[in-house]
Every structure is written in structure tokens, then in C-alpha cells.
Amino acid sequence: MATSTGLDAQDLAQAADHGLGEDEISRQLALLLAPRPSILLDRPCTIGDGVRRIGEADMPELLAAQAEAAAAGRATCFIPASGAASRMFKSLLTVHGRGATTRASLAGAPGDADAAVVLGFFDRVRDFAFAGDLASALSDRGTNLTACLERGEVSPVLDTLLGEDGLALPDKPKGLLPFHRYPGESRTAFDEHLVEAFDVAATSSGATRLHFTVSAAHQSGFEARLAASRTSLETSLRARLEVGFSTQQPATDTIAVDPSGRPFRDDRGALLFRPGGHGSLVANLADLARDGADLIFVKNIDNVVHNDWRPEVVHWRRLLAGRLVVVQERLFAALRRLDRDPDETAVAQATALLREELAIDVPDTGGDLARAVATIRRHLDRPIRVCAVLRAEGDPGGGPFWVREADGSTSLQIVETAQIDQTSATQRAVQARATHFSPADMVLGVRSYRSKPFDLRRHVDASAVFIAEKSSGGRALRALEHPGLWNGGMADWNTLFVEVPPSIFHPVKALTDLLNPAHQPTAESH
């Protein structure tokens, strides 16, 4: 017998295997079938209007606050690391799929962007951290890297680098790809996060906590890499690494629909459930908070640098954390004052604090003191994040904006292009005036002034979903993704934007990004 969702008992049993009840399935289907509400941009955040610069005079206080918090064991690093390396190798895979055999054949294809990338790769193949592994694998096959390069032979190198019977680098998670070369060793992106975490999150005894979200298929690979590198890293850093892993929870999977809006079914008639996007990781963050996490550094797995470039990155990440600690202490003090004596003076001071630090104007409550206190508490007592933003220079990704809420107020949000109504000339004009973008590098405060973990799921804008056109088995479908982790997933957080220099943002999206200076040793360290 079909239910109100049009699903039968077998369908609901399949959903229950994912931890999804009928009410949640109904909610997801409604979101998939209804037009997604667009974010209403009020104006871009700019310096002095939503974005703050940290001056030299403020740095000592912020660095001291960060150091004290880390030494006391308050800091944890959270790194989403389930991304695959396959996109990094797109051009190499494309050229390999064409059956290209020599450099000469690639050079004879002017205007071919993929061929140009592959030629650039071969020009500097020895500068990649995996060059030694590649040479060894070629040797095992009875050939020689130097000889291949001298003869301009493309196919043996690509076969070994990309093939399942070779290094199979595109099949690895991005976090386990060798990123950087050092004397006698190479480090993966995963390794570099272990090192950087020590610099920003180590306690006074050297204990350094990190948590990686990974795909279930690759968790054992990360655990093996940790086992292989732990001793040398702990010895060189004088650290004690405390590393946890989790996967995206099945209960965050989402149902898909076909182009007509009916639940998508595979060839066996079973429903199709898909991972709900990185916004699903709010659940993992919430678990981390319940397990005792307090201040959480968040950064993507591919945004790391070679040791020679790390000091500047560490400096600014410490400043972000110090900014959070200093503001958080002021918010906590205001809340404690309201606990002790919720009089007009306390309300006035808290109202000024909200305006000064969080750019929040408390609505007029007509002299109703109790309502004013409740309103102030609502704004003060919630999770807080300090987000790095960079000057926009054509960089992709979300940016900081003032967003107009349904009640007429404005809030600070990171907004993706996909959330903006592109049919509105007014909204496109606001977007075009943006001065900054978000590198998804932030520090979070996830516990209340009473040291209780916030229920982070209660601070999500559940309507801020993403709907993507996908396919399965050659058939079109519409897929639902939960509100992005730092978009709708943190829409109801207190937010502070801090401008940082471009020197702290060096993501690796394409393989040749690893040839950029921040991923190579400096001349002095050669």
C-alpha cells in the first residue's frame, strides 16, 4: 500500500536502512519539486562594512589569545578529506584516452588546452613529489623515466602514472596524493595537515587533535598513511598526534527524482539515494562538538603549502583563532552579566556589543525589558565563526555578502553563485560589486558560555539546499544536496569576516597547481 509520499512499505524499509523516516523523505521530495528560494543579496561585504582588517597593533593580543587557548587544549582541526584526485588529472586522462604516444603529436595540436597541460607536465615532471615513485614504477616495467623524456615518449609515462596496474594516482583520494618534496621523503596533503595542526592547535604538552572526514572506501588508506608517518612526524615535531576519522553519515543521504518529479528508481525498481554533499558534514561537526571539541579550525584537504611557505599561513590562522577567542570572551561576559543582573544597563551594553562586534541591530522592543533580554540572548548565545576572506581577483567560489532576511533584517553570509537569482539584474549587479571571496578557511566556536555544545543542526537554514542535474545509468535525474557546510549549514551562526593575504590560499584543483611556488621548495632549501 502506497503512503502519502507515493512510496510503499518496501521503499520505506529501504529509506530506513539509510536512517531516513517518511517525514524526512516527504521533506526532501517537497524541496526537489518546489522552486528553490534564492538568497536575497542586500550588498557585498567590504572593508569597514562586514569585512575587518587586522592591524599590526592588534596582532599581539590576538596571538596571545590563540596561544593560550591552544595550550589549554581547546583547539581541534577539522578537515573534509573525501574528495577524489581524479579531477586533478582531467587533462592527462583526456590525452591518455586519445591514445597520444609522443610529445611531437601533442605539440602538433595548437589550441588544444589539454595537450598544452600535458606538455607542461612533461616539462617539469621531476618537480612533482611523486616523480621518484613514477621512476621506480617505470623501472619495474623495464623502462626508464629519463629515456622516455629524452625520446619524447608520452604513453609509457601516462600508462604508469594513470593506469590501474601502475600508480593509479587518479583513483586515490586527494589527501593521499604526494604533494610536496623534501630531502629523502615526500608528504601527502594529509601529512601536511598533521604538521600544520601542530603549529596552530598543539597543547602545551604537544597533544595535537585532528579529525578528517573521509570516504568509507579510503579510510583504511588514511589510517595506513598515519601509521607510516606518525613516528617520524611526532619525533620531529615533538608532538602527540590524536587523529580521528569519520565518514558521511547514511542518514544524510538524499532521495533523487526523475525529470517528471517521481522518485528515481534503478533497473531493479529500487530507490536511488545519493550522498547529500558537504553540507552533510554538519552532522560530523556536531558529533565532534558533543565529544568535547571547542575551537575548531576548518580547511579543505588540498589547501596546504610546502614547509618553506608555512610560517605566513600559520601566522594568519593563529590570528583568526585569536580574533574568535577575544570576541567570544566579550560575548560570554555579556551573557553572564545578563544572568546576574538583566537590567537596562546590561541590555544597553549587550546591544552595543552586538552592533560593534557582530553588526547586529537589536529591534526596538518598546521598553519591554524581558523581551529585549530574550532577543539579545537569541543573538549572543549561538555558534560563532571567524571566516577568512580574500580580495576577489576572478577567483571562483562563494563570497561574503549582507543578506536580506524575511523579517527585513540583514545578516552576514557566505553565498555561492548557485544561490543567487541570476534572472534578476539587481541581484547580478550586487554580485558584480563583490570585493572578496571565501577560501573556506575558518575557525569555529561550537560551545556555549556554559561550556555546553551547541546543537549545530538547529542553526542550519534547511531551505538553502542545492539541486543539481545529474544522471545514473545514462538516465537524467535531479539530486538534492543539503545546505552547504559554510553556506546554509552555518546560516544561523554569528559570523565575522577577516581579510587575509593571498599567501594563505593555495588550493590544488589541477595537477599542475603543484608546480606553483607555494608547493615547491624555495631556492634556499634545495
Steps between C-alpha positions, in 0.01 A plus 500: 500500500638840398553768761442875472841527333402251231742248645413149614616308804802359315607853402470621858699201622774592253492859627514377860821313416649846438356632826231701317137506611192578293480860628855569384433339161189718463703809585767414246248427224327832568831684467578321174162585350470861617698791358800558724482841668791722401712690747413871493824695492492841663858606424848348489711503814789743467776633724330687783160363403506134600869428437766591755872544456731401784755773564850447629408657834228237561713198415678444833171475691349261247809279481516483879132402519550224243811369673325482836197322353713245312726435800191431712381231257209689348596458131421229247553494122214375280587413140248378239712247311267279298577672168645286222816589308343413163412860407862601544594263217225601258729623221739205534211254496350670194825490304571144614155397384576632152793264474767772475846343473758777460568861593517581130140391452390728783706794380330467162159583652503880544209635702448167677488599868531143626803435282661821629450384860658163428798664329545722806483192720776327306717814506513485879412144587803472733365786711203294616520327837403170339784511241704245694205261521437547129862425413496185716174377347635556149816313592289208622347495152839484337521860385664819621352840577802691371497305175128560453547872549798517263313310229179695558302185575167589661305177517732294729506779757123560491428125505709464816374815670130453429441130441350258751807277465730798565488777759129562428526849647156618375340223705646627825329746734657842459624492859724199431665642190868596543494882498842624610865394474745505791850357535458124506120503512176635363190609686137454411240769558392293800854515642515877455180545701655300784799734502296820471263388775790480742582865425148627567337252737763326714455504877779595738593130514503462120168315469353588161143406410373462145189352344472402133176417321580238238320260268443156645690341210817694583499518881739205529740680263505807723550284809789322330662829402465626857663184632787537253573867571402538866833412660714729283256791527450467875876482549580800281214710636523375859128446474242239592258469211140417594327433169139399445311404185134492409297450186192676373209355695246294302219699663621804303442326165229648282241357264511584128216563254469448126426792261127460558541535877441137592744321732784370284523123482779280371462207262387282790236748610688607811517863606821691439658670800806720454750661737361836612805719421748663736214664691441154644817548705310722743407169663868405533581842647214462745635164613844653544351775719315245713827311543661807656628712209497872575694713249514332160727597212339409167682483167475288185741213450669650191576845649845433642848633424858376505683547831700788355180702457322392818591781747273758335209254486541408865527866603165589344321190619611584854367852455161368386480281810612786725230721355240236580625455857504874573150559362365184660624611842313829464181320395528256790557785747185675373295182540627446855412858585146440372484191722603696808314825449287537185439871544491783248874562532579138415260517205657821373852358525403175328316692226811709435714186493275336244521805277875550542625143468230317307335778296160401646240766580257387768145598407318746722302312765303803616651505847410138568811397696423128509447490123821699442699255713351201316578657163858579600551149632374359172774686313782460751458138599568311178798356313756745369742485209784719379540461125801596293417695183732607220492777245307373197706474183280283287521216748214248503304418810268661749539848634397710802174692462241678708184294449149635547299271727124441492445731799681787326821469700837428345757236584855417399517192278731318261298470180570278199414608147250212479301660785453832316207575270679542169179613329502817711707788360500659846642189665760454228607860550549446874699187428717686248601755766646229726852579619586177682457123479514222758782244496306280746761556770338572836502449873185394683380541857255216562442515876287739701601729785386220730749265325218299344524393134258674268263279303640610165210347308272765651702778337459384139282673240330179387355667190843603363545175311674445168326317218723361229429335167673160507465161334510134598526213254472750216168638630448858616408578859474789743719469807457678832798618704470625855575867572873552444714461810609866508194636317157393621657252740627793711236758407391553861850542642658823616744584222808718479693552176872578516707594196812287458782521243501271193808327637280275717288360215660242274245231409588224257223456246710393200815290507716784371398714799763296684761682292402836649762652733312428825515127422870498414804539725666839493839541337657532846378156608610309190 
